Amino acid sequence: MNNEAAGAKTILFVSCASTFYGGERSLLEIVNIMSSGWRPWFVVPEKGLYSAALEAAKFPYDVTPVHDHRSRGFNFIALCLDRIIRSRGASLVHANLQWAVPLVATASRLSGVPFVAHLRNMVSRPFDEFERKSFGDAAAVICISRAVADSACEVGALPPELRDRIWTVPDARDLSKYVRGDRARIRAELGIGEDTPLIGMIARIEPMKGQHVFLEVAALIAEQMPLARFLLVGDLMDNANQSYLEKLKRRCDDPRLQGRVMFLGYRNDVPDILAALDCFAHPSARGAFVSVLIEAMAMGTPLVVSDVDGIPECVGRNGAAELVASLEPEVWARAIMEIVLDPARRASMAAAGIERAKRYDAKRLALETERVFDHCFESTYPRR
């Protein structure tokens, strides 16, 4: 991306997270491919995995806290963000994740620069008046699935007058990174053979993601398939879920799970891990889209996933994944074992997944995202 193109507009991407999970990764995949008509600049709350990824991609960034609008110091931070908007000559500001929107909206009012709100999570509660006002000021709202947009509208989080500014743009991936993976390397690292059934889950560690369900499923599978091994990949976004992680590890004291479950933490070699798996399970209670499923499909890894929220939009219903409508461990165990024990079905699911993943190619979705950004300058919208 040529950041020095004459006449390029600066867009300021503001994140409330310093981690580098789906929302941050998807955004960076898009920005990497955006045209030279845009000059990206980032704002992160603190240094971490996200800033390290920005440095590796050679994108400039500023560090400033992103406070909740109910917290002390909010107005001061809004003034700081206003100064960054002005000093970087931003033409447009992008709020990545809904929690950044009130701050970005406030700084936008101060600077007079339009902003885009990006909703990447299901909305389960009505927004308060300040949040509704903040979203009402957005030049556009990008939702990563129709399920996300519907959830926000159904609970009254987004005002009715905003609906003509809602765009559905799914998460994206650079699919060239997921053409092949080093299956043998990962299995050698784990000390397991090529014929050992390996079932895994990749997600940040938190109850909503369902690692506790995964372990219940693993215990049932181990009863029927003693050679099977299980992977949990991902770490904590913050220390709030430390007790949950400890509970998960204690659950592995079960004789059925001892020596069969491996916690790998945060990994940068996800394509290799996906290639090493015989089945990817994601028994989550909610799911706006779950962009790691794009990666799994692109790698041809068979999926068993929750039939909830925006997950069916991601994986479709044409063979790339087995969709499970409940969180009953017995149902999940049966679905996973049927796939693991059927090479022909695994091959069929792999082919369907690779085809399905093509719709999330970053090159195509970068163009769609740029259309949203361009729209913010082509149309008028009410400012309050």
Contacts in CASP RR format, 6 or more apart in sequence:
PFRMAT RR
TARGET T0000
AUTHOR 0000-0000-0000
METHOD contacts of the structure
MODEL  1
MNNEAAGAKTILFVSCASTFYGGERSLLEIVNIMSSGWRPWFVVPEKGLY
SAALEAAKFPYDVTPVHDHRSRGFNFIALCLDRIIRSRGASLVHANLQWA
VPLVATASRLSGVPFVAHLRNMVSRPFDEFERKSFGDAAAVICISRAVAD
SACEVGALPPELRDRIWTVPDARDLSKYVRGDRARIRAELGIGEDTPLIG
MIARIEPMKGQHVFLEVAALIAEQMPLARFLLVGDLMDNANQSYLEKLKR
RCDDPRLQGRVMFLGYRNDVPDILAALDCFAHPSARGAFVSVLIEAMAMG
TPLVVSDVDGIPECVGRNGAAELVASLEPEVWARAIMEIVLDPARRASMA
AAGIERAKRYDAKRLALETERVFDHCFESTYPRR
1 31 0 8 1.000
1 32 0 8 1.000
1 33 0 8 1.000
1 34 0 8 1.000
1 35 0 8 1.000
1 36 0 8 1.000
1 40 0 8 1.000
2 8 0 8 1.000
2 36 0 8 1.000
3 36 0 8 1.000
3 39 0 8 1.000
3 40 0 8 1.000
4 39 0 8 1.000
5 36 0 8 1.000
5 37 0 8 1.000
5 39 0 8 1.000
7 37 0 8 1.000
8 36 0 8 1.000
8 37 0 8 1.000
8 38 0 8 1.000
8 39 0 8 1.000
9 37 0 8 1.000
9 38 0 8 1.000
9 39 0 8 1.000
9 91 0 8 1.000
9 92 0 8 1.000
10 38 0 8 1.000
10 39 0 8 1.000
10 40 0 8 1.000
10 41 0 8 1.000
10 88 0 8 1.000
10 89 0 8 1.000
10 90 0 8 1.000
10 91 0 8 1.000
10 92 0 8 1.000
11 38 0 8 1.000
11 39 0 8 1.000
11 40 0 8 1.000
11 41 0 8 1.000
11 90 0 8 1.000
11 91 0 8 1.000
11 92 0 8 1.000
11 93 0 8 1.000
11 94 0 8 1.000
11 373 0 8 1.000
12 41 0 8 1.000
12 42 0 8 1.000
12 43 0 8 1.000
12 84 0 8 1.000
12 85 0 8 1.000
12 88 0 8 1.000
12 90 0 8 1.000
12 92 0 8 1.000
12 93 0 8 1.000
12 94 0 8 1.000
13 27 0 8 1.000
13 31 0 8 1.000
13 40 0 8 1.000
13 41 0 8 1.000
13 42 0 8 1.000
13 43 0 8 1.000
13 94 0 8 1.000
13 96 0 8 1.000
14 42 0 8 1.000
14 43 0 8 1.000
14 66 0 8 1.000
14 81 0 8 1.000
14 93 0 8 1.000
14 94 0 8 1.000
14 95 0 8 1.000
14 96 0 8 1.000
14 100 0 8 1.000
14 103 0 8 1.000
14 104 0 8 1.000
15 24 0 8 1.000
15 27 0 8 1.000
15 42 0 8 1.000
15 43 0 8 1.000
15 44 0 8 1.000
15 45 0 8 1.000
15 50 0 8 1.000
15 66 0 8 1.000
15 96 0 8 1.000
15 97 0 8 1.000
15 100 0 8 1.000
16 45 0 8 1.000
16 66 0 8 1.000
16 96 0 8 1.000
16 97 0 8 1.000
16 99 0 8 1.000
16 100 0 8 1.000
16 103 0 8 1.000
17 23 0 8 1.000
17 24 0 8 1.000
17 44 0 8 1.000
17 45 0 8 1.000
17 50 0 8 1.000
17 96 0 8 1.000
17 97 0 8 1.000
17 237 0 8 1.000
18 44 0 8 1.000
18 45 0 8 1.000
18 46 0 8 1.000
18 47 0 8 1.000
18 48 0 8 1.000
18 49 0 8 1.000
18 50 0 8 1.000
18 51 0 8 1.000
19 48 0 8 1.000
19 49 0 8 1.000
19 50 0 8 1.000
19 204 0 8 1.000
19 237 0 8 1.000
20 48 0 8 1.000
20 49 0 8 1.000
20 50 0 8 1.000
20 52 0 8 1.000
20 53 0 8 1.000
21 204 0 8 1.000
21 237 0 8 1.000
22 120 0 8 1.000
22 171 0 8 1.000
22 291 0 8 1.000
22 292 0 8 1.000
23 96 0 8 1.000
23 97 0 8 1.000
23 120 0 8 1.000
23 171 0 8 1.000
23 291 0 8 1.000
24 50 0 8 1.000
24 53 0 8 1.000
24 96 0 8 1.000
25 53 0 8 1.000
25 291 0 8 1.000
26 120 0 8 1.000
26 144 0 8 1.000
26 171 0 8 1.000
26 172 0 8 1.000
26 173 0 8 1.000
26 291 0 8 1.000
27 96 0 8 1.000
27 118 0 8 1.000
28 53 0 8 1.000
28 54 0 8 1.000
28 57 0 8 1.000
28 59 0 8 1.000
29 172 0 8 1.000
29 173 0 8 1.000
29 174 0 8 1.000
29 362 0 8 1.000
30 172 0 8 1.000
30 362 0 8 1.000
30 365 0 8 1.000
30 366 0 8 1.000
30 369 0 8 1.000
31 40 0 8 1.000
31 59 0 8 1.000
32 57 0 8 1.000
32 174 0 8 1.000
32 362 0 8 1.000
33 174 0 8 1.000
33 362 0 8 1.000
33 363 0 8 1.000
33 366 0 8 1.000
34 40 0 8 1.000
34 366 0 8 1.000
34 369 0 8 1.000
34 370 0 8 1.000
35 366 0 8 1.000
35 370 0 8 1.000
38 370 0 8 1.000
38 373 0 8 1.000
40 59 0 8 1.000
41 59 0 8 1.000
41 60 0 8 1.000
41 61 0 8 1.000
41 62 0 8 1.000
41 88 0 8 1.000
41 90 0 8 1.000
42 54 0 8 1.000
42 59 0 8 1.000
42 60 0 8 1.000
42 61 0 8 1.000
42 62 0 8 1.000
43 61 0 8 1.000
43 62 0 8 1.000
43 63 0 8 1.000
43 64 0 8 1.000
43 66 0 8 1.000
43 81 0 8 1.000
43 84 0 8 1.000
44 50 0 8 1.000
44 51 0 8 1.000
44 54 0 8 1.000
44 61 0 8 1.000
44 62 0 8 1.000
44 63 0 8 1.000
45 63 0 8 1.000
45 64 0 8 1.000
45 65 0 8 1.000
45 66 0 8 1.000
46 63 0 8 1.000
46 65 0 8 1.000
47 63 0 8 1.000
49 266 0 8 1.000
51 61 0 8 1.000
51 63 0 8 1.000
54 60 0 8 1.000
54 61 0 8 1.000
62 84 0 8 1.000
62 88 0 8 1.000
64 77 0 8 1.000
64 80 0 8 1.000
64 81 0 8 1.000
64 84 0 8 1.000
65 77 0 8 1.000
66 77 0 8 1.000
66 99 0 8 1.000
66 100 0 8 1.000
66 103 0 8 1.000
67 73 0 8 1.000
67 74 0 8 1.000
67 77 0 8 1.000
67 103 0 8 1.000
68 74 0 8 1.000
68 99 0 8 1.000
68 102 0 8 1.000
69 102 0 8 1.000
69 103 0 8 1.000
69 106 0 8 1.000
69 130 0 8 1.000
69 131 0 8 1.000
69 134 0 8 1.000
74 102 0 8 1.000
74 103 0 8 1.000
74 106 0 8 1.000
75 106 0 8 1.000
77 103 0 8 1.000
78 103 0 8 1.000
78 106 0 8 1.000
78 107 0 8 1.000
78 110 0 8 1.000
79 107 0 8 1.000
79 110 0 8 1.000
81 103 0 8 1.000
81 104 0 8 1.000
81 106 0 8 1.000
81 107 0 8 1.000
82 107 0 8 1.000
82 110 0 8 1.000
82 111 0 8 1.000
84 90 0 8 1.000
85 93 0 8 1.000
85 107 0 8 1.000
85 108 0 8 1.000
85 111 0 8 1.000
85 113 0 8 1.000
86 111 0 8 1.000
90 111 0 8 1.000
90 113 0 8 1.000
91 113 0 8 1.000
91 377 0 8 1.000
92 113 0 8 1.000
92 114 0 8 1.000
92 115 0 8 1.000
92 116 0 8 1.000
92 139 0 8 1.000
92 373 0 8 1.000
92 376 0 8 1.000
92 377 0 8 1.000
93 104 0 8 1.000
93 107 0 8 1.000
93 108 0 8 1.000
93 113 0 8 1.000
93 114 0 8 1.000
93 115 0 8 1.000
93 116 0 8 1.000
94 104 0 8 1.000
94 115 0 8 1.000
94 116 0 8 1.000
94 118 0 8 1.000
95 101 0 8 1.000
95 103 0 8 1.000
95 104 0 8 1.000
95 105 0 8 1.000
95 115 0 8 1.000
95 116 0 8 1.000
95 117 0 8 1.000
95 118 0 8 1.000
96 118 0 8 1.000
96 120 0 8 1.000
97 118 0 8 1.000
97 120 0 8 1.000
97 121 0 8 1.000
98 117 0 8 1.000
98 119 0 8 1.000
98 120 0 8 1.000
98 121 0 8 1.000
98 123 0 8 1.000
101 117 0 8 1.000
101 131 0 8 1.000
101 134 0 8 1.000
101 135 0 8 1.000
101 138 0 8 1.000
102 130 0 8 1.000
102 131 0 8 1.000
102 134 0 8 1.000
104 115 0 8 1.000
104 117 0 8 1.000
104 134 0 8 1.000
105 115 0 8 1.000
105 117 0 8 1.000
105 133 0 8 1.000
105 134 0 8 1.000
105 135 0 8 1.000
105 136 0 8 1.000
105 137 0 8 1.000
105 138 0 8 1.000
106 134 0 8 1.000
108 114 0 8 1.000
108 115 0 8 1.000
108 137 0 8 1.000
109 137 0 8 1.000
109 383 0 8 1.000
114 139 0 8 1.000
114 376 0 8 1.000
114 377 0 8 1.000
114 381 0 8 1.000
115 137 0 8 1.000
115 138 0 8 1.000
115 139 0 8 1.000
116 138 0 8 1.000
116 139 0 8 1.000
116 140 0 8 1.000
116 141 0 8 1.000
116 142 0 8 1.000
116 372 0 8 1.000
116 373 0 8 1.000
116 376 0 8 1.000
117 134 0 8 1.000
117 135 0 8 1.000
117 138 0 8 1.000
117 140 0 8 1.000
117 141 0 8 1.000
117 142 0 8 1.000
118 141 0 8 1.000
118 142 0 8 1.000
118 144 0 8 1.000
119 141 0 8 1.000
119 142 0 8 1.000
119 143 0 8 1.000
119 144 0 8 1.000
119 148 0 8 1.000
119 149 0 8 1.000
119 152 0 8 1.000
120 144 0 8 1.000
120 148 0 8 1.000
120 171 0 8 1.000
120 288 0 8 1.000
120 289 0 8 1.000
121 148 0 8 1.000
121 288 0 8 1.000
122 147 0 8 1.000
122 148 0 8 1.000
122 151 0 8 1.000
122 286 0 8 1.000
122 287 0 8 1.000
122 288 0 8 1.000
122 309 0 8 1.000
122 310 0 8 1.000
123 148 0 8 1.000
123 151 0 8 1.000
123 152 0 8 1.000
123 155 0 8 1.000
123 157 0 8 1.000
124 151 0 8 1.000
124 155 0 8 1.000
124 286 0 8 1.000
125 155 0 8 1.000
125 157 0 8 1.000
126 155 0 8 1.000
126 156 0 8 1.000
126 157 0 8 1.000
127 135 0 8 1.000
127 156 0 8 1.000
127 157 0 8 1.000
127 158 0 8 1.000
131 157 0 8 1.000
132 156 0 8 1.000
132 157 0 8 1.000
132 158 0 8 1.000
132 159 0 8 1.000
133 384 0 8 1.000
135 141 0 8 1.000
135 157 0 8 1.000
135 158 0 8 1.000
135 159 0 8 1.000
135 162 0 8 1.000
136 158 0 8 1.000
136 159 0 8 1.000
136 161 0 8 1.000
136 162 0 8 1.000
136 382 0 8 1.000
136 384 0 8 1.000
137 382 0 8 1.000
137 383 0 8 1.000
137 384 0 8 1.000
138 162 0 8 1.000
138 165 0 8 1.000
138 381 0 8 1.000
139 165 0 8 1.000
139 375 0 8 1.000
139 376 0 8 1.000
139 379 0 8 1.000
139 381 0 8 1.000
140 165 0 8 1.000
140 166 0 8 1.000
140 167 0 8 1.000
140 372 0 8 1.000
140 373 0 8 1.000
140 375 0 8 1.000
140 376 0 8 1.000
141 149 0 8 1.000
141 158 0 8 1.000
141 162 0 8 1.000
141 165 0 8 1.000
141 166 0 8 1.000
141 167 0 8 1.000
142 167 0 8 1.000
142 168 0 8 1.000
142 169 0 8 1.000
142 369 0 8 1.000
142 372 0 8 1.000
143 149 0 8 1.000
143 152 0 8 1.000
143 166 0 8 1.000
143 167 0 8 1.000
143 168 0 8 1.000
143 169 0 8 1.000
144 168 0 8 1.000
144 169 0 8 1.000
144 170 0 8 1.000
144 171 0 8 1.000
144 288 0 8 1.000
144 289 0 8 1.000
144 291 0 8 1.000
145 168 0 8 1.000
145 170 0 8 1.000
145 288 0 8 1.000
145 289 0 8 1.000
145 309 0 8 1.000
145 310 0 8 1.000
145 313 0 8 1.000
145 314 0 8 1.000
146 168 0 8 1.000
146 310 0 8 1.000
146 313 0 8 1.000
147 287 0 8 1.000
147 288 0 8 1.000
147 289 0 8 1.000
147 309 0 8 1.000
147 310 0 8 1.000
147 313 0 8 1.000
148 288 0 8 1.000
148 289 0 8 1.000
148 309 0 8 1.000
148 310 0 8 1.000
149 158 0 8 1.000
149 166 0 8 1.000
149 168 0 8 1.000
151 157 0 8 1.000
151 309 0 8 1.000
152 158 0 8 1.000
153 163 0 8 1.000
158 166 0 8 1.000
161 382 0 8 1.000
165 381 0 8 1.000
167 368 0 8 1.000
167 372 0 8 1.000
169 365 0 8 1.000
169 368 0 8 1.000
169 369 0 8 1.000
169 372 0 8 1.000
170 289 0 8 1.000
170 313 0 8 1.000
170 314 0 8 1.000
170 359 0 8 1.000
170 360 0 8 1.000
170 365 0 8 1.000
171 289 0 8 1.000
171 291 0 8 1.000
171 294 0 8 1.000
171 360 0 8 1.000
171 365 0 8 1.000
172 294 0 8 1.000
172 360 0 8 1.000
172 361 0 8 1.000
172 362 0 8 1.000
172 364 0 8 1.000
172 365 0 8 1.000
172 366 0 8 1.000
173 291 0 8 1.000
173 294 0 8 1.000
173 295 0 8 1.000
173 298 0 8 1.000
173 357 0 8 1.000
173 360 0 8 1.000
173 361 0 8 1.000
173 362 0 8 1.000
174 361 0 8 1.000
174 362 0 8 1.000
175 298 0 8 1.000
175 357 0 8 1.000
175 358 0 8 1.000
175 360 0 8 1.000
175 361 0 8 1.000
175 362 0 8 1.000
177 271 0 8 1.000
178 271 0 8 1.000
178 274 0 8 1.000
178 295 0 8 1.000
178 298 0 8 1.000
178 299 0 8 1.000
178 357 0 8 1.000
179 298 0 8 1.000
180 271 0 8 1.000
180 275 0 8 1.000
181 271 0 8 1.000
181 272 0 8 1.000
181 274 0 8 1.000
181 275 0 8 1.000
181 299 0 8 1.000
182 269 0 8 1.000
182 272 0 8 1.000
182 275 0 8 1.000
183 194 0 8 1.000
183 272 0 8 1.000
183 275 0 8 1.000
183 276 0 8 1.000
184 194 0 8 1.000
185 272 0 8 1.000
186 269 0 8 1.000
186 272 0 8 1.000
186 273 0 8 1.000
186 275 0 8 1.000
186 276 0 8 1.000
187 193 0 8 1.000
187 194 0 8 1.000
187 196 0 8 1.000
187 198 0 8 1.000
187 276 0 8 1.000
190 198 0 8 1.000
190 229 0 8 1.000
190 231 0 8 1.000
190 262 0 8 1.000
190 276 0 8 1.000
192 198 0 8 1.000
192 229 0 8 1.000
196 227 0 8 1.000
196 228 0 8 1.000
196 229 0 8 1.000
197 225 0 8 1.000
197 227 0 8 1.000
197 228 0 8 1.000
197 229 0 8 1.000
197 278 0 8 1.000
197 279 0 8 1.000
197 340 0 8 1.000
198 228 0 8 1.000
198 229 0 8 1.000
198 230 0 8 1.000
198 231 0 8 1.000
198 276 0 8 1.000
198 277 0 8 1.000
198 278 0 8 1.000
199 218 0 8 1.000
199 221 0 8 1.000
199 228 0 8 1.000
199 229 0 8 1.000
199 230 0 8 1.000
199 231 0 8 1.000
199 277 0 8 1.000
199 278 0 8 1.000
199 279 0 8 1.000
199 280 0 8 1.000
199 281 0 8 1.000
199 336 0 8 1.000
199 340 0 8 1.000
200 214 0 8 1.000
200 230 0 8 1.000
200 231 0 8 1.000
200 232 0 8 1.000
200 233 0 8 1.000
200 277 0 8 1.000
200 279 0 8 1.000
200 280 0 8 1.000
200 281 0 8 1.000
201 209 0 8 1.000
201 211 0 8 1.000
201 214 0 8 1.000
201 231 0 8 1.000
201 232 0 8 1.000
201 233 0 8 1.000
201 280 0 8 1.000
201 281 0 8 1.000
201 282 0 8 1.000
201 283 0 8 1.000
202 233 0 8 1.000
202 234 0 8 1.000
202 270 0 8 1.000
202 273 0 8 1.000
202 274 0 8 1.000
202 280 0 8 1.000
202 292 0 8 1.000
202 296 0 8 1.000
203 209 0 8 1.000
203 210 0 8 1.000
203 211 0 8 1.000
203 233 0 8 1.000
203 234 0 8 1.000
203 282 0 8 1.000
203 284 0 8 1.000
203 290 0 8 1.000
203 292 0 8 1.000
204 234 0 8 1.000
204 235 0 8 1.000
204 236 0 8 1.000
204 237 0 8 1.000
205 211 0 8 1.000
205 232 0 8 1.000
205 234 0 8 1.000
205 235 0 8 1.000
205 236 0 8 1.000
205 241 0 8 1.000
205 244 0 8 1.000
205 245 0 8 1.000
205 248 0 8 1.000
206 236 0 8 1.000
206 237 0 8 1.000
206 241 0 8 1.000
206 244 0 8 1.000
207 241 0 8 1.000
207 244 0 8 1.000
207 285 0 8 1.000
208 284 0 8 1.000
208 285 0 8 1.000
208 286 0 8 1.000
209 282 0 8 1.000
209 284 0 8 1.000
210 283 0 8 1.000
210 284 0 8 1.000
210 285 0 8 1.000
210 327 0 8 1.000
211 232 0 8 1.000
211 244 0 8 1.000
211 248 0 8 1.000
212 244 0 8 1.000
212 247 0 8 1.000
212 248 0 8 1.000
212 251 0 8 1.000
213 283 0 8 1.000
213 327 0 8 1.000
213 329 0 8 1.000
213 332 0 8 1.000
214 230 0 8 1.000
214 232 0 8 1.000
214 281 0 8 1.000
214 283 0 8 1.000
215 230 0 8 1.000
215 248 0 8 1.000
215 251 0 8 1.000
215 252 0 8 1.000
215 257 0 8 1.000
215 261 0 8 1.000
216 329 0 8 1.000
217 281 0 8 1.000
217 283 0 8 1.000
217 329 0 8 1.000
217 332 0 8 1.000
217 333 0 8 1.000
217 336 0 8 1.000
218 228 0 8 1.000
218 230 0 8 1.000
218 256 0 8 1.000
218 257 0 8 1.000
218 260 0 8 1.000
218 261 0 8 1.000
219 254 0 8 1.000
219 256 0 8 1.000
219 257 0 8 1.000
219 329 0 8 1.000
220 329 0 8 1.000
220 330 0 8 1.000
220 333 0 8 1.000
221 228 0 8 1.000
221 230 0 8 1.000
221 333 0 8 1.000
221 336 0 8 1.000
221 337 0 8 1.000
222 228 0 8 1.000
222 256 0 8 1.000
222 257 0 8 1.000
222 260 0 8 1.000
223 256 0 8 1.000
224 333 0 8 1.000
224 337 0 8 1.000
225 337 0 8 1.000
225 340 0 8 1.000
228 260 0 8 1.000
228 340 0 8 1.000
229 260 0 8 1.000
229 261 0 8 1.000
229 262 0 8 1.000
230 257 0 8 1.000
230 260 0 8 1.000
230 261 0 8 1.000
230 262 0 8 1.000
231 261 0 8 1.000
231 262 0 8 1.000
231 264 0 8 1.000
231 273 0 8 1.000
231 277 0 8 1.000
232 248 0 8 1.000
232 261 0 8 1.000
232 262 0 8 1.000
232 263 0 8 1.000
232 264 0 8 1.000
232 265 0 8 1.000
233 264 0 8 1.000
233 265 0 8 1.000
233 266 0 8 1.000
233 267 0 8 1.000
233 270 0 8 1.000
233 273 0 8 1.000
234 264 0 8 1.000
234 265 0 8 1.000
234 266 0 8 1.000
234 267 0 8 1.000
235 265 0 8 1.000
235 266 0 8 1.000
236 242 0 8 1.000
236 245 0 8 1.000
248 263 0 8 1.000
249 263 0 8 1.000
251 257 0 8 1.000
252 258 0 8 1.000
252 259 0 8 1.000
252 261 0 8 1.000
264 273 0 8 1.000
267 273 0 8 1.000
270 292 0 8 1.000
270 295 0 8 1.000
271 295 0 8 1.000
271 299 0 8 1.000
274 280 0 8 1.000
274 295 0 8 1.000
274 296 0 8 1.000
274 299 0 8 1.000
274 300 0 8 1.000
274 301 0 8 1.000
275 299 0 8 1.000
275 301 0 8 1.000
277 301 0 8 1.000
278 302 0 8 1.000
278 339 0 8 1.000
278 340 0 8 1.000
278 346 0 8 1.000
279 301 0 8 1.000
279 302 0 8 1.000
279 303 0 8 1.000
279 304 0 8 1.000
279 336 0 8 1.000
279 339 0 8 1.000
279 340 0 8 1.000
279 346 0 8 1.000
280 293 0 8 1.000
280 296 0 8 1.000
280 301 0 8 1.000
280 302 0 8 1.000
280 303 0 8 1.000
280 304 0 8 1.000
281 303 0 8 1.000
281 304 0 8 1.000
281 305 0 8 1.000
281 332 0 8 1.000
281 336 0 8 1.000
282 290 0 8 1.000
282 292 0 8 1.000
282 293 0 8 1.000
282 303 0 8 1.000
282 304 0 8 1.000
282 305 0 8 1.000
282 306 0 8 1.000
282 311 0 8 1.000
283 304 0 8 1.000
283 305 0 8 1.000
283 306 0 8 1.000
283 324 0 8 1.000
283 327 0 8 1.000
283 332 0 8 1.000
284 290 0 8 1.000
284 305 0 8 1.000
284 306 0 8 1.000
284 308 0 8 1.000
284 311 0 8 1.000
285 306 0 8 1.000
285 308 0 8 1.000
285 327 0 8 1.000
286 308 0 8 1.000
286 309 0 8 1.000
287 306 0 8 1.000
287 308 0 8 1.000
287 309 0 8 1.000
287 310 0 8 1.000
287 311 0 8 1.000
288 309 0 8 1.000
288 310 0 8 1.000
289 310 0 8 1.000
289 311 0 8 1.000
289 313 0 8 1.000
289 314 0 8 1.000
290 305 0 8 1.000
290 310 0 8 1.000
290 311 0 8 1.000
290 314 0 8 1.000
291 314 0 8 1.000
291 360 0 8 1.000
293 303 0 8 1.000
293 305 0 8 1.000
293 311 0 8 1.000
293 314 0 8 1.000
293 315 0 8 1.000
293 321 0 8 1.000
294 314 0 8 1.000
294 357 0 8 1.000
294 360 0 8 1.000
296 303 0 8 1.000
297 303 0 8 1.000
297 315 0 8 1.000
297 320 0 8 1.000
297 321 0 8 1.000
297 353 0 8 1.000
297 354 0 8 1.000
297 356 0 8 1.000
297 357 0 8 1.000
298 353 0 8 1.000
298 354 0 8 1.000
298 357 0 8 1.000
300 349 0 8 1.000
300 350 0 8 1.000
300 351 0 8 1.000
300 353 0 8 1.000
300 354 0 8 1.000
301 350 0 8 1.000
302 321 0 8 1.000
302 322 0 8 1.000
302 339 0 8 1.000
302 345 0 8 1.000
302 346 0 8 1.000
302 349 0 8 1.000
302 350 0 8 1.000
303 315 0 8 1.000
303 320 0 8 1.000
303 321 0 8 1.000
303 322 0 8 1.000
303 349 0 8 1.000
303 353 0 8 1.000
304 321 0 8 1.000
304 322 0 8 1.000
304 324 0 8 1.000
304 332 0 8 1.000
304 335 0 8 1.000
304 336 0 8 1.000
304 339 0 8 1.000
305 311 0 8 1.000
305 315 0 8 1.000
305 321 0 8 1.000
305 322 0 8 1.000
305 323 0 8 1.000
305 324 0 8 1.000
306 323 0 8 1.000
306 324 0 8 1.000
306 327 0 8 1.000
307 323 0 8 1.000
307 324 0 8 1.000
307 325 0 8 1.000
311 323 0 8 1.000
312 323 0 8 1.000
315 321 0 8 1.000
315 323 0 8 1.000
315 353 0 8 1.000
315 356 0 8 1.000
316 356 0 8 1.000
317 323 0 8 1.000
318 352 0 8 1.000
318 356 0 8 1.000
319 348 0 8 1.000
319 349 0 8 1.000
319 352 0 8 1.000
319 353 0 8 1.000
320 349 0 8 1.000
320 352 0 8 1.000
320 353 0 8 1.000
320 355 0 8 1.000
320 356 0 8 1.000
321 349 0 8 1.000
321 353 0 8 1.000
322 335 0 8 1.000
322 339 0 8 1.000
324 331 0 8 1.000
324 332 0 8 1.000
324 335 0 8 1.000
338 345 0 8 1.000
339 345 0 8 1.000
339 346 0 8 1.000
339 349 0 8 1.000
340 346 0 8 1.000
END
